[in-house]
Amino acid sequence: MNRSKVFKNAHRMMKLSNYNLDWGYCLKVAYKAEKQRMLLRQQIIQKLKSGQTSFEFIKTDGKTVRLAVGTLKFDQPYIRKGPKRKTNVEVVKYFDVEKGSFRSFKLDNFRGFKAA
């Protein structure tokens, strides 16, 4: 969970209300929203680990919708090349079946799963 995002969203909510809302209330709402995002991330990863999955997301240009077929289920163990990196919870990584390489998308840009 991204704690700084929770605090930023809580502060943004207070600012939009001209500071009429209680800080504790804003924190609760922001925490709940962030928790929902992390549950969505877990669901996406579980679906990708179960096999090939079709899904949509908005590319980083902010306009183009991309339909992708990806997976995180491999017949043989995947051997990582290069150093291990810190996991960014804002990004979901997957193996693109059509392109034959790893890709990623921002969690906030996820649009949903598509029927195969």
N, CA, C and O atoms as CSV, one atom per row, in Angstrom:
chain,resi,resn,atom,element,x,y,z
A,1,MET,N,N,0.846,-1.181,0.000
A,1,MET,CA,C,0.000,0.000,0.000
A,1,MET,C,C,0.885,1.236,0.000
A,1,MET,O,O,1.921,1.281,0.664
A,2,ASN,N,N,0.464,2.218,-0.744
A,2,ASN,CA,C,1.211,3.453,-0.877
A,2,ASN,C,C,0.692,4.476,0.136
A,2,ASN,O,O,-0.318,5.140,-0.102
A,3,ARG,N,N,1.393,4.596,1.267
A,3,ARG,CA,C,0.938,5.492,2.340
A,3,ARG,C,C,0.944,6.947,1.924
A,3,ARG,O,O,0.046,7.707,2.287
A,4,SER,N,N,1.959,7.339,1.159
A,4,SER,CA,C,2.013,8.751,0.752
A,4,SER,C,C,0.826,9.094,-0.142
A,4,SER,O,O,0.320,10.215,-0.094
A,5,LYS,N,N,0.379,8.140,-0.958
A,5,LYS,CA,C,-0.789,8.385,-1.804
A,5,LYS,C,C,-2.051,8.559,-0.950
A,5,LYS,O,O,-2.914,9.376,-1.270
A,6,VAL,N,N,-2.153,7.784,0.139
A,6,VAL,CA,C,-3.294,7.909,1.048
A,6,VAL,C,C,-3.328,9.317,1.639
A,6,VAL,O,O,-4.379,9.959,1.651
A,7,PHE,N,N,-2.195,9.797,2.125
A,7,PHE,CA,C,-2.144,11.129,2.732
A,7,PHE,C,C,-2.395,12.231,1.701
A,7,PHE,O,O,-3.088,13.205,1.992
A,8,LYS,N,N,-1.836,12.079,0.501
A,8,LYS,CA,C,-2.063,13.087,-0.543
A,8,LYS,C,C,-3.539,13.160,-0.917
A,8,LYS,O,O,-4.091,14.248,-1.076
A,9,ASN,N,N,-4.175,12.000,-1.057
A,9,ASN,CA,C,-5.594,11.994,-1.416
A,9,ASN,C,C,-6.459,12.550,-0.293
A,9,ASN,O,O,-7.438,13.249,-0.554
A,10,ALA,N,N,-6.110,12.249,0.946
A,10,ALA,CA,C,-6.852,12.791,2.081
A,10,ALA,C,C,-6.715,14.314,2.119
A,10,ALA,O,O,-7.691,15.023,2.363
A,11,HIS,N,N,-5.520,14.802,1.881
A,11,HIS,CA,C,-5.301,16.252,1.881
A,11,HIS,C,C,-6.049,16.907,0.726
A,11,HIS,O,O,-6.638,17.975,0.893
A,12,ARG,N,N,-6.029,16.269,-0.448
A,12,ARG,CA,C,-6.752,16.801,-1.601
A,12,ARG,C,C,-8.248,16.884,-1.307
A,12,ARG,O,O,-8.906,17.847,-1.698
A,13,MET,N,N,-8.786,15.872,-0.616
A,13,MET,CA,C,-10.200,15.861,-0.273
A,13,MET,C,C,-10.533,17.018,0.679
A,13,MET,O,O,-11.554,17.688,0.525
A,14,MET,N,N,-9.663,17.236,1.656
A,14,MET,CA,C,-9.888,18.342,2.594
A,14,MET,C,C,-9.843,19.683,1.872
A,14,MET,O,O,-10.659,20.569,2.126
A,15,LYS,N,N,-8.877,19.817,0.967
A,15,LYS,CA,C,-8.717,21.071,0.238
A,15,LYS,C,C,-9.935,21.350,-0.636
A,15,LYS,O,O,-10.409,22.484,-0.704
A,16,LEU,N,N,-10.447,20.300,-1.314
A,16,LEU,CA,C,-11.633,20.469,-2.165
A,16,LEU,C,C,-12.870,20.865,-1.369
A,16,LEU,O,O,-13.772,21.516,-1.896
A,17,SER,N,N,-12.910,20.468,-0.094
A,17,SER,CA,C,-14.063,20.815,0.744
A,17,SER,C,C,-13.842,22.132,1.492
A,17,SER,O,O,-14.599,22.469,2.403
A,18,ASN,N,N,-12.802,22.875,1.102
A,18,ASN,CA,C,-12.427,24.126,1.784
A,18,ASN,C,C,-12.166,23.877,3.268
A,18,ASN,O,O,-12.482,24.712,4.115
A,19,TYR,N,N,-11.597,22.739,3.561
A,19,TYR,CA,C,-11.202,22.332,4.920
A,19,TYR,C,C,-12.387,22.230,5.868
A,19,TYR,O,O,-12.250,22.455,7.071
A,20,ASN,N,N,-13.552,21.891,5.323
A,20,ASN,CA,C,-14.736,21.699,6.155
A,20,ASN,C,C,-14.871,20.259,6.650
A,20,ASN,O,O,-15.603,20.002,7.606
A,21,LEU,N,N,-14.174,19.324,6.013
A,21,LEU,CA,C,-14.245,17.921,6.430
A,21,LEU,C,C,-13.219,17.625,7.506
A,21,LEU,O,O,-12.181,18.282,7.583
A,22,ASP,N,N,-13.506,16.652,8.322
A,22,ASP,CA,C,-12.610,16.215,9.386
A,22,ASP,C,C,-11.443,15.428,8.791
A,22,ASP,O,O,-11.637,14.629,7.875
A,23,TRP,N,N,-10.237,15.650,9.307
A,23,TRP,CA,C,-9.045,14.964,8.808
A,23,TRP,C,C,-9.171,13.448,8.962
A,23,TRP,O,O,-8.785,12.702,8.062
A,24,GLY,N,N,-9.699,12.998,10.074
A,24,GLY,CA,C,-9.864,11.558,10.302
A,24,GLY,C,C,-10.790,10.926,9.276
A,24,GLY,O,O,-10.534,9.825,8.790
A,25,TYR,N,N,-11.864,11.626,8.951
A,25,TYR,CA,C,-12.803,11.135,7.937
A,25,TYR,C,C,-12.110,11.040,6.576
A,25,TYR,O,O,-12.248,10.039,5.872
A,26,CYS,N,N,-11.369,12.080,6.213
A,26,CYS,CA,C,-10.668,12.095,4.921
A,26,CYS,C,C,-9.649,10.963,4.843
A,26,CYS,O,O,-9.502,10.320,3.804
A,27,LEU,N,N,-8.945,10.726,5.950
A,27,LEU,CA,C,-7.978,9.626,5.976
A,27,LEU,C,C,-8.666,8.282,5.787
A,27,LEU,O,O,-8.170,7.434,5.046
A,28,LYS,N,N,-9.808,8.075,6.453
A,28,LYS,CA,C,-10.533,6.812,6.326
A,28,LYS,C,C,-10.969,6.568,4.890
A,28,LYS,O,O,-10.807,5.465,4.369
A,29,VAL,N,N,-11.518,7.587,4.250
A,29,VAL,CA,C,-11.996,7.459,2.871
A,29,VAL,C,C,-10.824,7.178,1.928
A,29,VAL,O,O,-10.916,6.311,1.059
A,30,ALA,N,N,-9.724,7.912,2.102
A,30,ALA,CA,C,-8.557,7.727,1.244
A,30,ALA,C,C,-7.935,6.345,1.458
A,30,ALA,O,O,-7.496,5.705,0.502
A,31,TYR,N,N,-7.897,5.885,2.712
A,31,TYR,CA,C,-7.350,4.558,3.019
A,31,TYR,C,C,-8.206,3.470,2.375
A,31,TYR,O,O,-7.684,2.510,1.810
A,32,LYS,N,N,-9.517,3.631,2.465
A,32,LYS,CA,C,-10.430,2.641,1.887
A,32,LYS,C,C,-10.258,2.570,0.363
A,32,LYS,O,O,-10.256,1.483,-0.215
A,33,ALA,N,N,-10.116,3.724,-0.274
A,33,ALA,CA,C,-9.924,3.759,-1.725
A,33,ALA,C,C,-8.608,3.085,-2.122
A,33,ALA,O,O,-8.561,2.344,-3.103
A,34,GLU,N,N,-7.550,3.341,-1.365
A,34,GLU,CA,C,-6.251,2.732,-1.657
A,34,GLU,C,C,-6.303,1.219,-1.427
A,34,GLU,O,O,-5.697,0.451,-2.175
A,35,LYS,N,N,-7.019,0.805,-0.404
A,35,LYS,CA,C,-7.170,-0.634,-0.127
A,35,LYS,C,C,-7.888,-1.323,-1.289
A,35,LYS,O,O,-7.525,-2.436,-1.671
A,36,GLN,N,N,-8.907,-0.665,-1.852
A,36,GLN,CA,C,-9.633,-1.214,-3.004
A,36,GLN,C,C,-8.706,-1.351,-4.213
A,36,GLN,O,O,-8.784,-2.331,-4.953
A,37,ARG,N,N,-7.831,-0.364,-4.406
A,37,ARG,CA,C,-6.867,-0.425,-5.520
A,37,ARG,C,C,-5.930,-1.603,-5.357
A,37,ARG,O,O,-5.616,-2.281,-6.335
A,38,MET,N,N,-5.476,-1.861,-4.130
A,38,MET,CA,C,-4.563,-2.970,-3.895
A,38,MET,C,C,-5.275,-4.319,-4.060
A,38,MET,O,O,-4.666,-5.293,-4.504
A,39,LEU,N,N,-6.556,-4.376,-3.707
A,39,LEU,CA,C,-7.333,-5.598,-3.943
A,39,LEU,C,C,-7.491,-5.842,-5.442
A,39,LEU,O,O,-7.397,-6.982,-5.898
A,40,LEU,N,N,-7.732,-4.781,-6.207
A,40,LEU,CA,C,-7.826,-4.903,-7.655
A,40,LEU,C,C,-6.506,-5.422,-8.220
A,40,LEU,O,O,-6.504,-6.291,-9.092
A,41,ARG,N,N,-5.388,-4.897,-7.730
A,41,ARG,CA,C,-4.073,-5.337,-8.194
A,41,ARG,C,C,-3.888,-6.829,-7.920
A,41,ARG,O,O,-3.399,-7.561,-8.781
A,42,GLN,N,N,-4.277,-7.283,-6.727
A,42,GLN,CA,C,-4.175,-8.702,-6.392
A,42,GLN,C,C,-5.034,-9.546,-7.323
A,42,GLN,O,O,-4.598,-10.607,-7.769
A,43,GLN,N,N,-6.247,-9.094,-7.623
A,43,GLN,CA,C,-7.135,-9.835,-8.509
A,43,GLN,C,C,-6.552,-9.942,-9.915
A,43,GLN,O,O,-6.630,-10.998,-10.543
A,44,ILE,N,N,-5.971,-8.855,-10.406
A,44,ILE,CA,C,-5.358,-8.874,-11.737
A,44,ILE,C,C,-4.217,-9.879,-11.767
A,44,ILE,O,O,-4.121,-10.684,-12.694
A,45,ILE,N,N,-3.358,-9.839,-10.765
A,45,ILE,CA,C,-2.203,-10.738,-10.734
A,45,ILE,C,C,-2.648,-12.187,-10.603
A,45,ILE,O,O,-2.083,-13.058,-11.264
A,46,GLN,N,N,-3.644,-12.469,-9.770
A,46,GLN,CA,C,-4.152,-13.837,-9.641
A,46,GLN,C,C,-4.706,-14.345,-10.964
A,46,GLN,O,O,-4.470,-15.494,-11.339
A,47,LYS,N,N,-5.443,-13.493,-11.673
A,47,LYS,CA,C,-6.007,-13.887,-12.969
A,47,LYS,C,C,-4.889,-14.162,-13.973
A,47,LYS,O,O,-4.974,-15.117,-14.744
A,48,LEU,N,N,-3.845,-13.336,-13.971
A,48,LEU,CA,C,-2.717,-13.551,-14.871
A,48,LEU,C,C,-1.955,-14.828,-14.523
A,48,LEU,O,O,-1.442,-15.506,-15.413
A,49,LYS,N,N,-1.879,-15.157,-13.242
A,49,LYS,CA,C,-1.185,-16.382,-12.819
A,49,LYS,C,C,-1.981,-17.640,-13.148
A,49,LYS,O,O,-1.421,-18.735,-13.182
A,50,SER,N,N,-3.286,-17.492,-13.391
A,50,SER,CA,C,-4.110,-18.661,-13.701
A,50,SER,C,C,-3.993,-19.072,-15.168
A,50,SER,O,O,-4.403,-20.176,-15.525
A,51,GLY,N,N,-3.449,-18.217,-16.016
A,51,GLY,CA,C,-3.288,-18.555,-17.428
A,51,GLY,C,C,-3.424,-17.326,-18.296
A,51,GLY,O,O,-3.368,-16.198,-17.808
A,52,GLN,N,N,-3.605,-17.554,-19.608
A,52,GLN,CA,C,-3.727,-16.442,-20.540
A,52,GLN,C,C,-5.021,-15.681,-20.284
A,52,GLN,O,O,-6.087,-16.280,-20.139
A,53,THR,N,N,-4.918,-14.382,-20.230
A,53,THR,CA,C,-6.041,-13.527,-19.904
A,53,THR,C,C,-6.073,-12.328,-20.851
A,53,THR,O,O,-5.040,-11.720,-21.131
A,54,SER,N,N,-7.259,-11.997,-21.336
A,54,SER,CA,C,-7.430,-10.802,-22.164
A,54,SER,C,C,-7.910,-9.660,-21.279
A,54,SER,O,O,-8.799,-9.840,-20.447
A,55,PHE,N,N,-7.320,-8.492,-21.462
A,55,PHE,CA,C,-7.700,-7.327,-20.661
A,55,PHE,C,C,-7.403,-6.059,-21.432
A,55,PHE,O,O,-6.689,-6.075,-22.434
A,56,GLU,N,N,-7.962,-4.957,-20.947
A,56,GLU,CA,C,-7.755,-3.656,-21.568
A,56,GLU,C,C,-7.139,-2.685,-20.570
A,56,GLU,O,O,-7.398,-2.741,-19.368
A,57,PHE,N,N,-6.319,-1.799,-21.107
A,57,PHE,CA,C,-5.799,-0.702,-20.300
A,57,PHE,C,C,-5.524,0.480,-21.204
A,57,PHE,O,O,-5.406,0.327,-22.419
A,58,ILE,N,N,-5.423,1.649,-20.617
A,58,ILE,CA,C,-5.113,2.865,-21.369
A,58,ILE,C,C,-3.599,3.038,-21.362
A,58,ILE,O,O,-2.958,3.000,-20.312
A,59,LYS,N,N,-3.047,3.227,-22.547
A,59,LYS,CA,C,-1.601,3.401,-22.651
A,59,LYS,C,C,-1.188,4.726,-22.019
A,59,LYS,O,O,-2.034,5.566,-21.712
A,60,THR,N,N,0.099,4.906,-21.829
A,60,THR,CA,C,0.596,6.083,-21.119
A,60,THR,C,C,0.345,7.392,-21.850
A,60,THR,O,O,0.493,8.460,-21.256
A,61,ASP,N,N,-0.029,7.337,-23.121
A,61,ASP,CA,C,-0.349,8.578,-23.820
A,61,ASP,C,C,-1.677,9.163,-23.343
A,61,ASP,O,O,-2.000,10.312,-23.643
A,62,GLY,N,N,-2.458,8.349,-22.584
A,62,GLY,CA,C,-3.700,8.827,-21.998
A,62,GLY,C,C,-4.907,8.720,-22.904
A,62,GLY,O,O,-6.021,9.013,-22.470
A,63,LYS,N,N,-4.722,8.306,-24.156
A,63,LYS,CA,C,-5.827,8.243,-25.115
A,63,LYS,C,C,-6.057,6.835,-25.650
A,63,LYS,O,O,-7.197,6.377,-25.732
A,64,THR,N,N,-4.991,6.158,-26.010
A,64,THR,CA,C,-5.081,4.880,-26.696
A,64,THR,C,C,-5.451,3.759,-25.735
A,64,THR,O,O,-4.825,3.582,-24.689
A,65,VAL,N,N,-6.488,3.001,-26.114
A,65,VAL,CA,C,-6.875,1.822,-25.338
A,65,VAL,C,C,-6.207,0.617,-25.972
A,65,VAL,O,O,-6.303,0.421,-27.183
A,66,ARG,N,N,-5.539,-0.183,-25.176
A,66,ARG,CA,C,-4.819,-1.356,-25.676
A,66,ARG,C,C,-5.491,-2.613,-25.174
A,66,ARG,O,O,-5.723,-2.756,-23.973
A,67,LEU,N,N,-5.809,-3.531,-26.081
A,67,LEU,CA,C,-6.313,-4.848,-25.732
A,67,LEU,C,C,-5.113,-5.780,-25.728
A,67,LEU,O,O,-4.446,-5.934,-26.751
A,68,ALA,N,N,-4.833,-6.397,-24.600
A,68,ALA,CA,C,-3.656,-7.256,-24.464
A,68,ALA,C,C,-4.063,-8.655,-24.033
A,68,ALA,O,O,-5.089,-8.851,-23.382
A,69,VAL,N,N,-3.237,-9.620,-24.410
A,69,VAL,CA,C,-3.373,-10.998,-23.948
A,69,VAL,C,C,-2.089,-11.296,-23.198
A,69,VAL,O,O,-1.010,-11.340,-23.790
A,70,GLY,N,N,-2.206,-11.504,-21.882
A,70,GLY,CA,C,-1.024,-11.694,-21.068
A,70,GLY,C,C,-1.168,-12.843,-20.103
A,70,GLY,O,O,-2.252,-13.397,-19.923
A,71,THR,N,N,-0.049,-13.195,-19.481
A,71,THR,CA,C,-0.023,-14.279,-18.508
A,71,THR,C,C,1.135,-14.084,-17.534
A,71,THR,O,O,2.082,-13.345,-17.803
A,72,LEU,N,N,1.034,-14.758,-16.416
A,72,LEU,CA,C,2.153,-14.882,-15.472
A,72,LEU,C,C,2.334,-16.354,-15.108
A,72,LEU,O,O,2.995,-16.684,-14.124
A,73,LYS,N,N,1.737,-17.237,-15.917
A,73,LYS,CA,C,1.842,-18.676,-15.696
A,73,LYS,C,C,2.815,-19.234,-16.731
A,73,LYS,O,O,2.609,-19.085,-17.936
A,74,PHE,N,N,3.871,-19.874,-16.249
A,74,PHE,CA,C,4.897,-20.391,-17.137
A,74,PHE,C,C,5.073,-21.888,-16.915
A,74,PHE,O,O,4.962,-22.377,-15.790
A,75,ASP,N,N,5.350,-22.619,-18.011
A,75,ASP,CA,C,5.587,-24.057,-17.913
A,75,ASP,C,C,6.905,-24.344,-17.204
A,75,ASP,O,O,7.013,-25.303,-16.440
A,76,GLN,N,N,7.885,-23.523,-17.457
A,76,GLN,CA,C,9.191,-23.666,-16.825
A,76,GLN,C,C,9.473,-22.416,-16.014
A,76,GLN,O,O,8.949,-21.346,-16.322
A,77,PRO,N,N,10.295,-22.537,-14.979
A,77,PRO,CA,C,10.598,-21.343,-14.175
A,77,PRO,C,C,11.271,-20.263,-15.018
A,77,PRO,O,O,12.116,-20.548,-15.866
A,78,TYR,N,N,10.883,-19.044,-14.768
A,78,TYR,CA,C,11.466,-17.915,-15.489
A,78,TYR,C,C,12.766,-17.503,-14.813
A,78,TYR,O,O,12.815,-17.336,-13.595
A,79,ILE,N,N,13.810,-17.342,-15.603
A,79,ILE,CA,C,15.110,-16.913,-15.072
A,79,ILE,C,C,15.255,-15.415,-15.333
A,79,ILE,O,O,15.269,-14.962,-16.477
A,80,ARG,N,N,15.362,-14.668,-14.248
A,80,ARG,CA,C,15.473,-13.208,-14.335
A,80,ARG,C,C,16.847,-12.816,-14.861
A,80,ARG,O,O,17.865,-13.394,-14.481
A,81,LYS,N,N,16.853,-11.827,-15.740
A,81,LYS,CA,C,18.106,-11.272,-16.244
A,81,LYS,C,C,18.333,-9.947,-15.535
A,81,LYS,O,O,17.419,-9.127,-15.453
A,82,GLY,N,N,19.504,-9.731,-15.036
A,82,GLY,CA,C,19.813,-8.467,-14.380
A,82,GLY,C,C,19.466,-8.492,-12.900
A,82,GLY,O,O,19.003,-9.505,-12.375
A,83,PRO,N,N,19.696,-7.363,-12.231
A,83,PRO,CA,C,19.471,-7.302,-10.780
A,83,PRO,C,C,17.982,-7.280,-10.426
A,83,PRO,O,O,17.143,-6.859,-11.222
A,84,LYS,N,N,17.681,-7.742,-9.220
A,84,LYS,CA,C,16.300,-7.711,-8.738
A,84,LYS,C,C,15.951,-6.272,-8.380
A,84,LYS,O,O,16.730,-5.570,-7.735
A,85,ARG,N,N,14.767,-5.847,-8.812
A,85,ARG,CA,C,14.342,-4.475,-8.573
A,85,ARG,C,C,13.248,-4.440,-7.521
A,85,ARG,O,O,12.558,-5.431,-7.284
A,86,LYS,N,N,13.107,-3.292,-6.902
A,86,LYS,CA,C,12.048,-3.090,-5.930
A,86,LYS,C,C,10.700,-3.080,-6.656
A,86,LYS,O,O,10.576,-2.487,-7.727
A,87,THR,N,N,9.701,-3.732,-6.078
A,87,THR,CA,C,8.389,-3.806,-6.692
A,87,THR,C,C,7.663,-2.480,-6.564
A,87,THR,O,O,7.586,-1.905,-5.479
A,88,ASN,N,N,7.133,-2.001,-7.676
A,88,ASN,CA,C,6.334,-0.781,-7.691
A,88,ASN,C,C,4.872,-1.202,-7.700
A,88,ASN,O,O,4.412,-1.797,-8.675
A,89,VAL,N,N,4.133,-0.904,-6.635
A,89,VAL,CA,C,2.738,-1.334,-6.534
A,89,VAL,C,C,1.824,-0.546,-7.462
A,89,VAL,O,O,0.663,-0.922,-7.630
A,90,GLU,N,N,2.303,0.524,-8.065
A,90,GLU,CA,C,1.507,1.320,-8.997
A,90,GLU,C,C,1.503,0.705,-10.395
A,90,GLU,O,O,0.720,1.123,-11.249
A,91,VAL,N,N,2.369,-0.284,-10.639
A,91,VAL,CA,C,2.535,-0.870,-11.965
A,91,VAL,C,C,2.299,-2.372,-11.893
A,91,VAL,O,O,2.740,-3.032,-10.952
A,92,VAL,N,N,1.594,-2.914,-12.901
A,92,VAL,CA,C,1.380,-4.353,-13.010
A,92,VAL,C,C,2.201,-4.854,-14.192
A,92,VAL,O,O,2.048,-4.362,-15.310
A,93,LYS,N,N,3.076,-5.838,-13.947
A,93,LYS,CA,C,3.903,-6.420,-14.999
A,93,LYS,C,C,3.259,-7.715,-15.460
A,93,LYS,O,O,2.664,-8.437,-14.660
A,94,TYR,N,N,3.377,-8.011,-16.745
A,94,TYR,CA,C,2.828,-9.241,-17.299
A,94,TYR,C,C,3.638,-9.641,-18.525
A,94,TYR,O,O,4.360,-8.825,-19.097
A,95,PHE,N,N,3.511,-10.907,-18.924
A,95,PHE,CA,C,4.147,-11.384,-20.139
A,95,PHE,C,C,3.127,-11.284,-21.257
A,95,PHE,O,O,2.085,-11.938,-21.207
A,96,ASP,N,N,3.416,-10.474,-22.263
A,96,ASP,CA,C,2.515,-10.283,-23.399
A,96,ASP,C,C,2.687,-11.462,-24.346
A,96,ASP,O,O,3.755,-11.639,-24.933
A,97,VAL,N,N,1.649,-12.261,-24.496
A,97,VAL,CA,C,1.693,-13.466,-25.315
A,97,VAL,C,C,1.854,-13.118,-26.790
A,97,VAL,O,O,2.578,-13.806,-27.509
A,98,GLU,N,N,1.193,-12.067,-27.247
A,98,GLU,CA,C,1.252,-11.681,-28.658
A,98,GLU,C,C,2.614,-11.114,-29.049
A,98,GLU,O,O,3.105,-11.383,-30.146
A,99,LYS,N,N,3.222,-10.337,-28.167
A,99,LYS,CA,C,4.503,-9.698,-28.477
A,99,LYS,C,C,5.702,-10.526,-28.027
A,99,LYS,O,O,6.826,-10.290,-28.471
A,100,GLY,N,N,5.461,-11.505,-27.136
A,100,GLY,CA,C,6.540,-12.390,-26.698
A,100,GLY,C,C,7.548,-11.738,-25.772
A,100,GLY,O,O,8.718,-12.118,-25.762
A,101,SER,N,N,7.105,-10.758,-24.993
A,101,SER,CA,C,8.018,-10.106,-24.051
A,101,SER,C,C,7.224,-9.546,-22.877
A,101,SER,O,O,5.996,-9.478,-22.909
A,102,PHE,N,N,7.955,-9.148,-21.844
A,102,PHE,CA,C,7.302,-8.568,-20.678
A,102,PHE,C,C,6.886,-7.133,-20.966
A,102,PHE,O,O,7.603,-6.378,-21.622
A,103,ARG,N,N,5.710,-6.775,-20.459
A,103,ARG,CA,C,5.160,-5.431,-20.583
A,103,ARG,C,C,4.595,-5.029,-19.228
A,103,ARG,O,O,4.560,-5.831,-18.295
A,104,SER,N,N,4.158,-3.790,-19.131
A,104,SER,CA,C,3.551,-3.335,-17.879
A,104,SER,C,C,2.549,-2.223,-18.177
A,104,SER,O,O,2.560,-1.622,-19.252
A,105,PHE,N,N,1.682,-1.964,-17.196
A,105,PHE,CA,C,0.738,-0.867,-17.288
A,105,PHE,C,C,0.495,-0.316,-15.894
A,105,PHE,O,O,0.685,-1.007,-14.893
A,106,LYS,N,N,0.074,0.938,-15.849
A,106,LYS,CA,C,-0.228,1.564,-14.568
A,106,LYS,C,C,-1.560,1.034,-14.059
A,106,LYS,O,O,-2.513,0.883,-14.823
A,107,LEU,N,N,-1.616,0.759,-12.786
A,107,LEU,CA,C,-2.821,0.207,-12.171
A,107,LEU,C,C,-4.027,1.113,-12.377
A,107,LEU,O,O,-5.134,0.620,-12.596
A,108,ASP,N,N,-3.836,2.416,-12.311
A,108,ASP,CA,C,-4.943,3.358,-12.484
A,108,ASP,C,C,-5.486,3.360,-13.915
A,108,ASP,O,O,-6.596,3.836,-14.152
A,109,ASN,N,N,-4.713,2.831,-14.872
A,109,ASN,CA,C,-5.135,2.807,-16.279
A,109,ASN,C,C,-5.840,1.513,-16.669
A,109,ASN,O,O,-6.249,1.363,-17.820
A,110,PHE,N,N,-5.990,0.583,-15.744
A,110,PHE,CA,C,-6.658,-0.697,-16.034
A,110,PHE,C,C,-8.119,-0.456,-16.305
A,110,PHE,O,O,-8.790,0.233,-15.536
A,111,ARG,N,N,-8.637,-1.025,-17.415
A,111,ARG,CA,C,-10.046,-0.840,-17.786
A,111,ARG,C,C,-10.916,-2.052,-17.490
A,111,ARG,O,O,-12.112,-1.909,-17.236
A,112,GLY,N,N,-10.326,-3.249,-17.521
A,112,GLY,CA,C,-11.116,-4.431,-17.213
A,112,GLY,C,C,-10.696,-5.639,-18.026
A,112,GLY,O,O,-9.919,-5.531,-18.974
A,113,PHE,N,N,-11.221,-6.788,-17.640
A,113,PHE,CA,C,-10.960,-8.044,-18.345
A,113,PHE,C,C,-11.927,-8.188,-19.492
A,113,PHE,O,O,-13.043,-7.670,-19.438
A,114,LYS,N,N,-11.514,-8.882,-20.526
A,114,LYS,CA,C,-12.351,-9.132,-21.693
A,114,LYS,C,C,-12.554,-10.631,-21.863
A,114,LYS,O,O,-11.691,-11.433,-21.505
A,115,ALA,N,N,-13.688,-10.992,-22.405
A,115,ALA,CA,C,-13.970,-12.402,-22.682
A,115,ALA,C,C,-13.075,-12.885,-23.813
A,115,ALA,O,O,-12.848,-12.171,-24.789
A,116,ALA,N,N,-12.575,-14.097,-23.670
A,116,ALA,CA,C,-11.632,-14.638,-24.668
A,116,ALA,C,C,-12.297,-14.947,-25.973
A,116,ALA,O,O,-11.640,-15.406,-26.908
